[in-house]
Amino acid sequence: MAGTNASGQSESGTEQCRSPLIVTEDEELLDDLLRLCAAAGSAPEVAHGTLSGSSGWEGAPLVLVGDDCAARLAGVPRRPGVLLIGRDLDDPGVWRRGVELGAEHVLFLPDAETWLVDRVADVVEGTGGQALTVGVIGGRGGAGASTLACALALSAARAGHRTMLIDGDPLGGGIDVLLGGEAVDGLRWPAFAQSQGRVAAGALEESLPALHALRVLSWDRGSPVTIPSAAARSVLAAARRRGGAVVVDLPRRVDEPAAEVLAQLDVGLLVVPAELRAVAAAHRVSSRVRMVLGDLRVVVRGPTGDGLDDEEIARLLELPLAGELPPEPGLLAALAAGEPPGASERGPLARFCTDFWGRALPARGSAAA
């Protein structure tokens, strides 16, 4: 059985603060808890039924108490993050012992194994607040959704937020091209096609190409690869656990993988050129997106025409108006020269993104990169 003694010191302060504490004298239960902690990437400290001091109890980010030791720990100081682990679903006394201990949850193995692994993994990864996750989708083809998604990600990274840009459109050619990073080393979507269950957030971030102070998950230029819904769900969940901001460039077709991504978004931005035909196309797109995503807003891409202004377009689409995006002078020339969208802080694209994040991110307490 692995694990360090509760009175011992871990190799670093960071490891110590992220190591759960196990308190049990039940050898079978201890083996199970050590196995589950190992699956979550953690080497816990172990106290065999007694605590030599209060430092382990108070300092551990998570305490797993076997029901065999619950009664003798009833007098220890109350603290958050205590889980009481039992096996006998028919024992009504376990709930009373959980209350006396001040446990946040009472769990029963093996039923709660998956939940417990996820909780321990959150501790290992140092998970704080979830990222503000924004999806960008075009109301019609060529609406400029990928351009806005890149600019939003660059703006968030420039403001000091940990940022990840995810290309959710397998037919888009790879969003890393817009950032000039198609040759940069790092994993692309095909590497995650077989992902199941929990993806480690830190490992995901470190494996992706680093471009312009953000991490990018894009498609490669190889043969098309189908990403199952479960893989899309696991990857996006891992990205969100890192905090900060996640921006997703979405396809206009809402298939099963896209629906999995939409379900995890906080906000969706529908980019609609100020043209009557574009509004008609955007109405069809929004009707499908809103079946999954509750908060969908419209971004009107100017110049306005056909007698339509931004407020009228929002009214026709029955969506809140996120703002108007004026034309960006010299955008095509800048892209041709290898400059990513929104790189110029003085342009209307960057100003729109800065204003959006200024209203959205502070309230979320986003983690800095």
C-alpha positions, 0 to 999 in steps of 0.5 A: 500500500502506497501513501505517506504517513500523516505526520510526514512531510511531502516533497514540496509544499504544493504537493502537500497542500494538494494531497488528501488525508485518509483516516481509517483502520479498515485495511480493505477500505484503505486499499480501495481509497488508495486505488481511487486516489491513484486513479485521480493522480494523487498520493494521499497521506494516511492516518491509521485511525488517530491523528498525531496533531491537528495540522494534517486534519486542518491542512489537507484540502480533502479528508476521507474518513472511513466509517470505522473511525467516525465515532472517535473523530466526532470531537475534532474541529469542524472543517470543510472538505470532509467525506465520510466513506461507508459500505453498508447502505442499510446502516442508518447510523452512518448518517448520524455519524456524518452529521456529528463529524460535520461531513459534507457528504456521506459516500458508499463504495463501490457506488460512489467510486466515479464521483470520488475519483473526480473529487480527488482529481479536482484537488490534485489539479487545484481546481478553482472556479470554472472558466467562463466558456463562450461559443461563437457561431456564424449565422451564415457561412462566412459571417466571421465567427472564426475571426471573432473567436480568435479575437476574443481569445487573444483579448482575454489572454492579453488581459492576463486571463488563462485562455484556451481557444477550441476549434469546434468546427471540423470543416473549418480548416483549423483555427490555428491557421488564423493564428499562424500556428499550423506548424507549432508542435502540440496535440490536435483533435485527432489525439483526443478522439478516443478520450473517455471519462475524465481528461486531466485538465493540466495535462490537456493544457500542457499538451496543446500548442501555445500561441500568442499567450493562449492554448489552442486545440485545433484540427490537423490537416490529415484525413477527417476524424470523427470526435465522439460525443463523449470525447467532446464532453470530456475535453471541454469539461477539462478545459473549463476546470482550468479557469479563466476563459475558454472560447469555442469556434462552433459549427453551424450544424448542431450534431451530437458532438456540437450539442455536447459542447453547447450544453457546457457553454455559459454564453453563445454569440451568434455573428450575423452580417447586417443583411436580410438573407443573413438574418433569415439564415441566422434564424434557422441556426438560432432555433437549433442552438437554443434547443441546447443553449439558454444564453444566446446573444447576437453580434451584428457585423456591420456595416448595416444595410437593407434598412436594418440596424443592430437592434432591429436584427436582434428583435427579428431574431428574438435574441439579446443584442451583444453589440455591433461589430463595425468593419475592421479596416485592413483586416484581410491584409493583416491576415495575409501578412500573418497577423491574427485577428484582433491583434491591433488593440486600436481596431474595432474588433479588439475594442469589441472583445475588450468591452465584452470581457470587461463586462463578463470576466471580473464577475467570474473571478477568472484565474490569471495565466 
